[in-house]
Amino acid sequence: MPKLTSQALTVAFCRSAKPSLAHGAGGRAPIQTDYPDSDVRGLALRVSPGGRKSWTYRYRDKLTGKQSRVTLGTFDPNADSEPDENGVRALTLSGARVAARQLRGQVDAGVDPAAEIRRKREAVRSQEIRTWAELAATYFTACETGAYRPRRRKKAASTLAGERWIWGKYLKDRIGDDVIGSLTKARVRGILQEVLVLAPSQSNKVRSLLSQMFNYAISEELVEANPVALVQRLTEDKARTRTATNVELRTLWSGLEQRTGLTITRENGEEEKVFISLGVCIAMKLALFTLQRRGEVAQMHLSELNFEHKTWVVPGDKMKGRAEHLVPLSDQAIALIKAALKLHKDRRKGPSQFVFPSPRSSDNSIGPGALSHAMSDLTAALGLENLTLHDTRRTGSTEMAALGVAPYIVSKVIAHTDEDGGAAVTSRHYNLYQYAKEKRDALDLWAKRLETILSQKPIDEGGSLEAA
């Protein structure tokens, strides 16, 4: 790992920090890099080869003289600056400095922070766990703190939120008071059959969560076997294949242009007006032209954009695959981004570094859910059955393939990666070429194709397509 001179870290620097490159057998490759902070001795921003950023604190124990390092949490410019009781969470720069100073106080008092963290984790493990409700509480805490890492890394907050929902919806009332070891293979199958009737799409998710909780119980020596492993799935997960027709794309775009005046008829027969903010509409249009995920678009930051080179570099910590992603921007995408930035001057909350800032705070972006809710309301009002924003992403990738774009380049455009196999390992670690030209050509083809489908003229900087 390269030794870098300490500096007074800034939020802007932390956002743009990248791993250093080193020469290896396969050429220059990114390596784990620490950026020390001169304001708080021992604090450093660690950037992984894939672009993931975390805060570390290095110190020397006063009693033993041993040098140790602890992880404070991941870097997040929007996180609450106060660390939790376990000292591990997403932290802003100011929050990381507060946490590091707290640990410095422990070191000065003769306390070893790493040993203290281990003690807390062992306390979690040693709690008396008898029922499934007690196991669930301990399991979720262990996943949140990083004490349990089933895939060698902490679970994402969104993943844990989904698991908590499944536990509360389908499992808590069914097995919460049961003794852990009393759950048999037959009982597991019965639970899955009940869920299959209530919500067929959730049966496999319930099975997965039960299996993970059993594996955690095994790791804590609470049980010796996982009966879920002996129960087959009751249904096969079907890959979603929905794409939008040309008519549906035109209808959707027309709705985004109209934005107001649309209504939804609820189940009780009452009509409800649909309102979608102009910023969210532009974000949805941008998702159509760039074919990137809703979260990546919603959280777009000015530091990620280069208007001169017409590129958007999404940091690895925002990507599903944890790797930095280069997105060439078409002229249409550039026009939409500029249209979104024009809205900033009318903001009551002041300027923001986010392209799509939250209406409540300039320090945050809109959430991915804003795009999903808008899409749900819009498709309901327009009569577009079962069409999601992700389906339009699939539509674009399908159209690019039809236009002759190689499948491998299509996967690079939409940032899909294989999880297994030697070829995937080679691609991740040795083939660092980002296919910028090929991706630009593909996205330009898609932009022209989309304009043809919409049968309208190019986008102006007002963010709308003028009728031909």
BASENU-548272 format. One record per residue (C-alpha): residue number from 1; z, y, x; residue in three letters. Coordinates in nm, 3 decimals, decimal comma. Each point is the difference from the previous one (the first is absolute). Layout:
[site NUM [Z Y X] ala]
...
% end
This chain:
[site 1 [0,000 0,000 0,000] met]
[site 2 [-0,096 0,340 0,146] pro]
[site 3 [0,281 0,242 0,092] lys]
[site 4 [-0,074 0,340 -0,149] leu]
[site 5 [0,172 0,330 0,070] thr]
[site 6 [0,237 0,104 -0,277] ser]
[site 7 [-0,099 0,292 -0,219] gln]
[site 8 [0,134 0,181 -0,304] ala]
[site 9 [-0,166 -0,208 -0,270] leu]
[site 10 [-0,151 0,176 -0,301] thr]
[site 11 [-0,103 -0,137 -0,339] val]
[site 12 [-0,365 0,077 0,076] ala]
[site 13 [0,019 -0,193 0,327] phe]
[site 14 [0,170 -0,297 -0,168] cys]
[site 15 [-0,270 -0,013 -0,266] arg]
[site 16 [-0,283 -0,007 0,255] ser]
[site 17 [0,169 -0,208 0,274] ala]
[site 18 [-0,205 -0,300 0,110] lys]
[site 19 [0,072 -0,294 0,232] pro]
[site 20 [-0,107 0,033 0,363] ser]
[site 21 [-0,295 -0,200 0,129] leu]
[site 22 [0,026 -0,244 0,290] ala]
[site 23 [-0,255 -0,206 0,188] his]
[site 24 [0,001 -0,371 -0,070] gly]
[site 25 [-0,226 -0,302 0,011] ala]
[site 26 [-0,178 0,116 -0,314] gly]
[site 27 [-0,032 0,364 0,110] gly]
[site 28 [0,214 0,296 -0,102] arg]
[site 29 [0,241 -0,094 -0,277] ala]
[site 30 [0,287 0,182 -0,174] pro]
[site 31 [0,353 -0,091 0,110] ile]
[site 32 [0,345 0,073 -0,137] gln]
[site 33 [0,096 0,355 0,099] thr]
[site 34 [0,328 0,194 -0,014] asp]
[site 35 [0,005 0,380 -0,030] tyr]
[site 36 [0,350 0,121 0,104] pro]
[site 37 [0,151 0,301 -0,176] asp]
[site 38 [0,148 0,261 0,234] ser]
[site 39 [0,214 0,149 -0,279] asp]
[site 40 [0,209 -0,317 -0,043] val]
[site 41 [0,038 -0,212 0,311] arg]
[site 42 [-0,077 -0,366 -0,064] gly]
[site 43 [-0,207 0,060 -0,315] leu]
[site 44 [-0,366 -0,101 0,013] ala]
[site 45 [-0,294 -0,043 -0,235] leu]
[site 46 [-0,142 -0,348 0,057] arg]
[site 47 [-0,367 -0,056 -0,089] val]
[site 48 [-0,116 -0,360 -0,020] ser]
[site 49 [-0,351 -0,110 0,108] pro]
[site 50 [-0,097 -0,005 -0,368] gly]
[site 51 [0,124 0,356 -0,057] gly]
[site 52 [0,331 -0,082 -0,172] arg]
[site 53 [0,265 0,261 0,083] lys]
[site 54 [0,374 -0,050 0,024] ser]
[site 55 [0,305 0,177 0,140] trp]
[site 56 [0,203 -0,158 0,281] thr]
[site 57 [0,319 0,106 0,174] tyr]
[site 58 [0,082 -0,110 0,355] arg]
[site 59 [0,349 0,026 0,147] tyr]
[site 60 [0,230 -0,151 0,264] arg]
[site 61 [0,321 -0,168 -0,115] asp]
[site 62 [0,301 0,170 0,159] lys]
[site 63 [0,199 -0,321 0,043] leu]
[site 64 [-0,263 -0,241 0,130] thr]
[site 65 [-0,255 0,242 0,144] gly]
[site 66 [-0,269 -0,199 -0,180] lys]
[site 67 [-0,300 0,196 -0,125] gln]
[site 68 [-0,099 -0,076 -0,359] ser]
[site 69 [-0,244 0,123 -0,258] arg]
[site 70 [0,029 0,004 -0,379] val]
[site 71 [-0,261 0,073 -0,264] thr]
[site 72 [0,097 0,282 -0,236] leu]
[site 73 [-0,287 -0,044 -0,244] gly]
[site 74 [-0,366 0,082 -0,054] thr]
[site 75 [-0,153 0,346 0,023] phe]
[site 76 [-0,075 0,158 -0,336] asp]
[site 77 [-0,052 0,377 -0,029] pro]
[site 78 [0,101 -0,012 -0,367] asn]
[site 79 [0,318 -0,210 0,022] ala]
[site 80 [0,355 0,110 -0,068] asp]
[site 81 [0,139 0,109 0,334] ser]
[site 82 [0,334 -0,176 -0,048] glu]
[site 83 [0,021 -0,358 0,134] pro]
[site 84 [0,155 -0,265 -0,223] asp]
[site 85 [0,323 -0,185 0,077] glu]
[site 86 [-0,188 -0,261 0,203] asn]
[site 87 [-0,174 0,261 0,212] gly]
[site 88 [-0,347 -0,139 -0,070] val]
[site 89 [-0,251 0,166 -0,231] arg]
[site 90 [-0,296 0,236 -0,005] ala]
[site 91 [0,098 0,325 0,170] leu]
[site 92 [-0,146 0,343 0,057] thr]
[site 93 [0,020 0,155 0,347] leu]
[site 94 [0,311 0,196 -0,100] ser]
[site 95 [0,150 -0,311 -0,159] gly]
[site 96 [-0,061 -0,202 0,317] ala]
[site 97 [0,173 0,268 0,207] arg]
[site 98 [0,300 -0,006 -0,234] val]
[site 99 [0,019 -0,380 0,024] ala]
[site 100 [-0,034 0,007 0,381] ala]
[site 101 [0,279 0,258 0,034] arg]
[site 102 [0,222 -0,216 -0,221] gln]
[site 103 [-0,060 -0,297 0,230] leu]
[site 104 [0,067 0,219 0,304] arg]
[site 105 [0,338 0,078 -0,155] gly]
[site 106 [0,069 -0,374 -0,033] gln]
[site 107 [-0,097 -0,059 0,364] val]
[site 108 [0,226 0,284 0,115] asp]
[site 109 [0,283 -0,157 -0,200] ala]
[site 110 [-0,051 -0,333 0,178] gly]
[site 111 [-0,182 -0,173 -0,286] val]
[site 112 [-0,313 -0,207 0,069] asp]
[site 113 [-0,249 0,092 -0,282] pro]
[site 114 [-0,205 -0,319 0,044] ala]
[site 115 [0,313 -0,214 -0,025] ala]
[site 116 [0,111 0,197 -0,306] glu]
[site 117 [-0,335 -0,061 -0,172] ile]
[site 118 [0,027 -0,372 0,079] arg]
[site 119 [0,352 -0,003 -0,141] arg]
[site 120 [-0,117 0,154 -0,327] lys]
[site 121 [-0,284 -0,248 -0,029] arg]
[site 122 [0,232 -0,290 0,067] glu]
[site 123 [0,234 0,137 -0,267] ala]
[site 124 [-0,288 -0,012 -0,247] val]
[site 125 [-0,074 -0,359 0,100] arg]
[site 126 [0,363 -0,105 -0,020] ser]
[site 127 [0,059 0,127 -0,352] gln]
[site 128 [0,102 -0,274 -0,240] glu]
[site 129 [-0,315 -0,078 -0,193] ile]
[site 130 [0,031 -0,243 -0,287] arg]
[site 131 [-0,230 0,105 -0,284] thr]
[site 132 [-0,363 0,104 -0,012] trp]
[site 133 [0,101 0,355 -0,092] ala]
[site 134 [0,209 0,020 0,319] glu]
[site 135 [-0,284 -0,153 0,201] leu]
[site 136 [-0,249 0,250 -0,143] ala]
[site 137 [0,220 0,297 0,095] ala]
[site 138 [0,041 -0,131 0,355] thr]
[site 139 [-0,367 -0,096 0,032] tyr]
[site 140 [-0,125 0,346 -0,098] phe]
[site 141 [0,252 0,172 0,228] thr]
[site 142 [-0,098 -0,223 0,292] ala]
[site 143 [-0,369 0,073 -0,058] cys]
[site 144 [0,062 0,375 -0,022] glu]
[site 145 [0,206 0,016 0,320] thr]
[site 146 [-0,228 -0,230 0,195] gly]
[site 147 [0,266 -0,269 0,039] ala]
[site 148 [-0,247 -0,239 -0,164] tyr]
[site 149 [-0,365 0,024 0,106] arg]
[site 150 [-0,196 -0,289 -0,152] pro]
[site 151 [-0,326 0,116 0,163] arg]
[site 152 [0,149 0,147 0,317] arg]
[site 153 [0,011 0,350 -0,144] arg]
[site 154 [0,194 0,183 -0,267] lys]
[site 155 [-0,136 -0,023 -0,349] lys]
[site 156 [-0,165 0,314 -0,131] ala]
[site 157 [0,199 0,200 -0,254] ala]
[site 158 [-0,275 -0,053 -0,259] ser]
[site 159 [0,017 -0,377 0,052] thr]
[site 160 [0,376 -0,002 -0,049] leu]
[site 161 [-0,032 0,218 -0,309] ala]
[site 162 [-0,240 -0,255 -0,148] gly]
[site 163 [0,233 -0,288 0,085] glu]
[site 164 [0,298 0,180 -0,156] arg]
[site 165 [-0,202 0,053 -0,317] trp]
[site 166 [-0,093 -0,369 -0,018] ile]
[site 167 [0,363 -0,101 0,058] trp]
[site 168 [0,126 0,232 -0,274] gly]
[site 169 [-0,276 -0,084 -0,247] lys]
[site 170 [-0,028 -0,377 0,029] tyr]
[site 171 [0,282 -0,149 0,208] leu]
[site 172 [0,326 0,193 -0,027] lys]
[site 173 [0,083 -0,102 -0,358] asp]
[site 174 [-0,126 -0,355 0,051] arg]
[site 175 [0,179 -0,098 0,322] ile]
[site 176 [0,218 0,294 0,106] gly]
[site 177 [0,329 -0,177 -0,083] asp]
[site 178 [-0,113 -0,343 0,122] asp]
[site 179 [0,133 -0,150 0,322] val]
[site 180 [-0,272 0,014 0,267] ile]
[site 181 [-0,004 -0,372 0,073] gly]
[site 182 [-0,026 -0,092 -0,368] ser]
[site 183 [-0,361 0,117 -0,034] leu]
[site 184 [-0,208 -0,318 -0,007] thr]
[site 185 [-0,372 -0,065 0,018] lys]
[site 186 [-0,009 -0,069 -0,374] ala]
[site 187 [0,180 0,327 -0,077] arg]
[site 188 [-0,239 0,195 0,223] val]
[site 189 [-0,298 -0,152 -0,180] arg]
[site 190 [0,158 0,087 -0,335] gly]
[site 191 [0,048 0,364 0,102] ile]
[site 192 [-0,361 0,026 0,117] leu]
[site 193 [-0,124 -0,150 -0,328] gln]
[site 194 [0,201 0,256 -0,198] glu]
[site 195 [-0,143 0,286 0,207] val]
[site 196 [-0,350 -0,145 -0,032] leu]
[site 197 [0,023 0,037 -0,378] val]
[site 198 [0,143 0,353 0,017] leu]
[site 199 [-0,217 0,139 0,280] ala]
[site 200 [-0,251 -0,242 0,158] pro]
[site 201 [-0,078 0,236 0,288] ser]
[site 202 [0,368 0,010 0,107] gln]
[site 203 [0,070 -0,374 0,026] ser]
[site 204 [-0,114 -0,033 0,361] asn]
[site 205 [0,185 0,317 0,100] lys]
[site 206 [0,323 -0,140 -0,145] val]
[site 207 [-0,058 -0,324 0,191] arg]
[site 208 [-0,062 0,193 0,323] ser]
[site 209 [0,320 0,206 -0,034] leu]
[site 210 [0,210 -0,308 -0,080] leu]
[site 211 [-0,142 -0,178 0,304] ser]
[site 212 [0,073 0,297 0,229] gln]
[site 213 [0,356 0,027 -0,129] met]
[site 214 [0,052 -0,373 0,059] phe]
[site 215 [-0,136 0,036 0,354] asn]
[site 216 [0,246 0,284 0,059] tyr]
[site 217 [0,283 -0,219 -0,134] ala]
[site 218 [-0,107 -0,275 0,242] ile]
[site 219 [0,003 0,246 0,292] ser]
[site 220 [0,357 0,094 -0,097] glu]
[site 221 [0,097 -0,369 -0,027] glu]
[site 222 [0,084 0,036 -0,370] leu]
[site 223 [-0,234 -0,283 -0,105] val]
[site 224 [-0,189 -0,267 0,190] glu]
[site 225 [-0,330 -0,023 -0,189] ala]
[site 226 [-0,246 0,210 -0,199] asn]
[site 227 [-0,089 -0,180 -0,326] pro]
[site 228 [-0,262 0,264 -0,082] val]
[site 229 [-0,217 -0,142 0,279] ala]
[site 230 [-0,026 -0,320 -0,206] leu]
[site 231 [-0,120 0,181 -0,314] val]
[site 232 [-0,371 0,072 -0,016] gln]
[site 233 [-0,138 0,323 -0,138] arg]
[site 234 [-0,059 -0,023 -0,373] leu]
[site 235 [-0,302 0,227 0,018] thr]
[site 236 [-0,249 0,103 0,265] glu]
[site 237 [-0,018 0,363 0,104] asp]
[site 238 [-0,348 0,119 -0,084] lys]
[site 239 [-0,156 0,265 0,218] ala]
[site 240 [-0,090 0,302 -0,209] arg]
[site 241 [-0,377 0,046 -0,021] thr]
[site 242 [-0,027 0,296 -0,238] arg]
[site 243 [-0,254 0,263 0,103] thr]
[site 244 [-0,120 0,309 -0,183] ala]
[site 245 [-0,346 0,018 -0,149] thr]
[site 246 [-0,217 0,306 0,056] asn]
[site 247 [0,071 0,114 -0,356] val]
[site 248 [0,375 -0,039 0,059] glu]
[site 249 [-0,019 0,202 0,322] leu]
[site 250 [-0,183 0,281 -0,181] arg]
[site 251 [0,251 -0,012 -0,285] thr]
[site 252 [0,292 0,008 0,243] leu]
[site 253 [-0,145 0,294 0,192] trp]
[site 254 [-0,066 0,186 -0,324] ser]
[site 255 [0,365 -0,050 -0,095] gly]
[site 256 [0,114 0,133 0,338] leu]
[site 257 [-0,220 0,305 -0,051] glu]
[site 258 [0,134 0,056 -0,352] gln]
[site 259 [0,362 -0,065 0,098] arg]
[site 260 [0,149 0,143 -0,320] thr]
[site 261 [-0,070 -0,043 -0,370] gly]
[site 262 [0,012 -0,381 0,018] leu]
[site 263 [0,240 -0,198 -0,217] thr]
[site 264 [0,154 -0,347 -0,003] ile]
[site 265 [0,092 -0,186 -0,318] thr]
[site 266 [0,331 -0,176 0,055] arg]
[site 267 [0,104 -0,330 -0,161] glu]
[site 268 [0,192 0,185 -0,272] asn]
[site 269 [-0,319 0,181 -0,099] gly]
[site 270 [0,104 0,337 0,142] glu]
[site 271 [-0,245 0,196 0,212] glu]
[site 272 [0,110 0,134 0,335] glu]
[site 273 [-0,185 0,260 0,205] lys]
[site 274 [-0,100 -0,091 0,354] val]
[site 275 [0,050 0,255 0,275] phe]
[site 276 [-0,092 -0,064 0,362] ile]
[site 277 [0,054 0,270 0,261] ser]
[site 278 [-0,302 0,129 0,190] leu]
[site 279 [0,151 -0,116 0,330] gly]
[site 280 [0,040 -0,357 -0,125] val]
[site 281 [-0,357 0,005 -0,136] cys]
[site 282 [-0,134 0,106 0,340] ile]
[site 283 [0,209 -0,272 0,169] ala]
[site 284 [-0,149 -0,262 -0,233] met]
[site 285 [-0,352 0,126 0,075] lys]
[site 286 [0,077 -0,013 0,372] leu]
[site 287 [0,120 -0,359 -0,036] ala]
[site 288 [-0,337 -0,080 -0,160] leu]
[site 289 [-0,199 0,147 0,289] phe]
[site 290 [0,217 -0,124 0,289] thr]
[site 291 [0,092 -0,341 -0,155] leu]
[site 292 [0,348 0,022 0,151] gln]
[site 293 [0,321 -0,111 -0,170] arg]
[site 294 [0,173 0,234 -0,243] arg]
[site 295 [0,308 0,036 0,222] gly]
[site 296 [-0,204 0,099 0,304] glu]
[site 297 [-0,191 0,261 -0,200] val]
[site 298 [0,306 0,137 -0,180] ala]
[site 299 [0,192 0,045 0,327] gln]
[site 300 [-0,288 0,153 0,200] met]
[site 301 [0,136 0,248 0,256] his]
[site 302 [-0,184 0,287 0,167] leu]
[site 303 [0,091 -0,134 0,345] ser]
[site 304 [-0,206 -0,311 -0,079] glu]
[site 305 [-0,321 0,196 -0,062] leu]
[site 306 [-0,265 0,128 0,239] asn]
[site 307 [-0,253 0,211 -0,188] phe]
[site 308 [-0,214 0,056 0,309] glu]
[site 309 [-0,055 -0,372 0,052] his]
[site 310 [0,029 -0,077 -0,374] lys]
[site 311 [0,264 -0,268 0,049] thr]
[site 312 [0,330 -0,104 -0,153] trp]
[site 313 [0,235 -0,210 0,214] val]
[site 314 [0,265 -0,174 -0,210] val]
[site 315 [0,311 -0,083 0,210] pro]
[site 316 [0,099 -0,364 0,032] gly]
[site 317 [0,332 0,052 -0,178] asp]
[site 318 [-0,189 0,099 -0,316] lys]
[site 319 [-0,239 -0,295 0,010] met]
[site 320 [0,055 -0,333 -0,170] lys]
[site 321 [-0,105 -0,178 0,321] gly]
[site 322 [0,219 0,229 0,219] arg]
[site 323 [-0,300 0,098 0,216] ala]
[site 324 [-0,150 0,347 0,037] glu]
[site 325 [-0,314 0,038 -0,212] his]
[site 326 [-0,295 0,232 0,067] leu]
[site 327 [-0,182 0,119 -0,313] val]
[site 328 [-0,325 0,195 0,053] pro]
[site 329 [-0,031 0,265 -0,271] leu]
[site 330 [-0,321 0,057 -0,191] ser]
[site 331 [-0,105 0,353 -0,095] asp]
[site 332 [0,116 -0,075 -0,354] gln]
[site 333 [0,346 -0,104 0,124] ala]
[site 334 [0,029 0,313 0,215] ile]
[site 335 [-0,089 0,216 -0,301] ala]
[site 336 [0,269 -0,166 -0,211] leu]
[site 337 [0,266 0,048 0,269] ile]
[site 338 [-0,090 0,368 0,029] lys]
[site 339 [0,018 0,031 -0,378] ala]
[site 340 [0,351 -0,147 0,008] ala]
[site 341 [0,106 0,241 0,276] leu]
[site 342 [-0,121 0,296 -0,207] lys]
[site 343 [0,264 -0,089 -0,258] leu]
[site 344 [0,277 0,064 0,256] his]
[site 345 [-0,024 0,378 -0,030] lys]
[site 346 [0,114 -0,020 -0,363] asp]
[site 347 [0,302 -0,220 0,072] arg]
[site 348 [0,337 0,138 -0,104] arg]
[site 349 [0,174 -0,223 0,254] lys]
[site 350 [-0,188 0,153 0,293] gly]
[site 351 [-0,243 -0,150 0,256] pro]
[site 352 [0,007 -0,367 0,093] ser]
[site 353 [-0,134 -0,219 0,278] gln]
[site 354 [-0,094 -0,263 -0,259] phe]
[site 355 [-0,346 0,021 -0,154] val]
[site 356 [0,149 -0,108 -0,334] phe]
[site 357 [0,354 0,144 0,002] pro]
[site 358 [0,262 -0,090 -0,256] ser]
[site 359 [0,037 0,263 -0,274] pro]
[site 360 [0,376 -0,014 0,062] arg]
[site 361 [0,008 0,045 0,378] ser]
[site 362 [-0,235 0,108 0,278] ser]
[site 363 [0,170 -0,249 0,232] asp]
[site 364 [-0,130 -0,301 -0,195] asn]
[site 365 [-0,335 -0,125 -0,122] ser]
[site 366 [-0,075 -0,127 -0,346] ile]
[site 367 [0,086 -0,367 -0,036] gly]
[site 368 [-0,252 -0,284 -0,031] pro]
[site 369 [0,134 -0,056 -0,350] gly]
[site 370 [-0,140 0,337 -0,109] ala]
[site 371 [-0,352 -0,133 0,052] leu]
[site 372 [0,079 -0,330 -0,173] ser]
[site 373 [0,156 0,169 -0,305] his]
[site 374 [-0,291 0,243 -0,024] ala]
[site 375 [-0,250 -0,286 0,022] met]
[site 376 [0,188 -0,196 -0,267] ser]
[site 377 [0,005 0,293 -0,242] asp]
[site 378 [-0,359 0,096 0,075] leu]
[site 379 [-0,145 -0,349 -0,049] thr]
[site 380 [0,199 -0,043 -0,322] ala]
[site 381 [-0,133 0,330 -0,134] ala]
[site 382 [-0,357 -0,079 0,106] leu]
[site 383 [0,001 -0,359 -0,124] gly]
[site 384 [-0,050 -0,150 0,348] leu]
[site 385 [0,168 -0,335 -0,043] glu]
[site 386 [0,214 -0,139 0,281] asn]
[site 387 [-0,145 0,226 0,272] leu]
[site 388 [0,224 0,104 0,290] thr]
[site 389 [-0,052 0,234 0,293] leu]
[site 390 [0,003 -0,304 0,229] his]
[site 391 [-0,290 -0,142 -0,203] asp]
[site 392 [-0,210 0,303 0,093] thr]
[site 393 [0,079 -0,073 0,366] arg]
[site 394 [-0,130 -0,353 -0,056] arg]
[site 395 [-0,304 0,149 -0,173] thr]
[site 396 [-0,081 0,214 0,303] gly]
[site 397 [0,033 -0,289 0,245] ser]
[site 398 [-0,222 -0,215 -0,223] thr]
[site 399 [-0,262 0,276 -0,019] glu]
[site 400 [0,003 0,044 0,380] met]
[site 401 [-0,063 -0,372 0,044] ala]
[site 402 [-0,289 0,024 -0,248] ala]
[site 403 [-0,141 0,288 0,207] leu]
[site 404 [-0,013 -0,226 0,305] gly]
[site 405 [0,323 0,097 0,177] val]
[site 406 [0,131 -0,296 0,199] ala]
[site 407 [0,311 -0,162 -0,155] pro]
[site 408 [0,198 0,055 0,322] tyr]
[site 409 [-0,073 0,374 -0,013] ile]
[site 410 [0,094 0,014 -0,369] val]
[site 411 [0,336 -0,157 0,091] ser]
[site 412 [0,044 0,260 0,276] lys]
[site 413 [-0,073 0,283 -0,246] val]
[site 414 [0,266 -0,116 -0,247] ile]
[site 415 [0,244 -0,109 0,277] ala]
[site 416 [0,014 -0,367 -0,089] his]
[site 417 [0,121 -0,232 0,275] thr]
[site 418 [0,035 -0,376 0,026] asp]
[site 419 [0,357 -0,115 0,046] glu]
[site 420 [-0,066 -0,332 0,171] asp]
[site 421 [-0,226 -0,164 0,252] gly]
[site 422 [-0,098 0,054 0,361] gly]
[site 423 [-0,283 0,234 -0,092] ala]
[site 424 [0,242 0,223 -0,188] ala]
[site 425 [0,237 0,009 0,299] val]
[site 426 [-0,287 0,091 0,232] thr]
[site 427 [-0,114 0,274 -0,236] ser]
[site 428 [0,349 0,149 -0,033] arg]
[site 429 [0,096 0,004 0,366] his]
[site 430 [-0,318 0,009 0,206] tyr]
[site 431 [-0,281 0,139 -0,214] asn]
[site 432 [0,121 0,360 -0,030] leu]
[site 433 [-0,342 0,146 -0,081] tyr]
[site 434 [0,038 0,182 -0,333] gln]
[site 435 [-0,365 -0,020 -0,117] tyr]
[site 436 [0,000 0,373 -0,076] ala]
[site 437 [-0,379 0,036 -0,017] lys]
[site 438 [-0,046 -0,312 -0,211] glu]
[site 439 [0,278 0,105 -0,237] lys]
[site 440 [-0,146 0,351 -0,030] arg]
[site 441 [-0,344 -0,138 -0,083] asp]
[site 442 [0,153 -0,233 -0,260] ala]
[site 443 [0,207 0,273 -0,169] leu]
[site 444 [-0,296 0,241 0,000] asp]
[site 445 [-0,208 -0,270 -0,168] leu]
[site 446 [0,272 -0,050 -0,260] trp]
[site 447 [0,031 0,377 -0,061] ala]
[site 448 [-0,374 0,028 -0,065] lys]
[site 449 [0,009 -0,308 -0,221] arg]
[site 450 [0,292 0,139 -0,201] leu]
[site 451 [-0,179 0,330 -0,050] glu]
[site 452 [-0,305 -0,190 -0,120] thr]
[site 453 [0,214 -0,198 -0,244] ile]
[site 454 [0,154 0,319 -0,130] leu]
[site 455 [-0,351 0,154 -0,021] ser]
[site 456 [0,126 0,336 0,117] gln]
[site 457 [-0,033 0,243 0,286] lys]
[site 458 [0,217 0,004 0,315] pro]
[site 459 [0,357 0,125 -0,023] ile]
[site 460 [0,064 0,366 0,062] asp]
[site 461 [0,325 0,125 0,150] glu]
[site 462 [0,137 0,051 -0,348] gly]
[site 463 [0,054 -0,373 -0,016] gly]
[site 464 [-0,236 -0,080 -0,287] ser]
[site 465 [-0,345 -0,145 -0,032] leu]
[site 466 [-0,249 0,236 -0,158] glu]
[site 467 [-0,224 -0,156 -0,261] ala]
[site 468 [-0,359 -0,042 0,110] ala]
% end
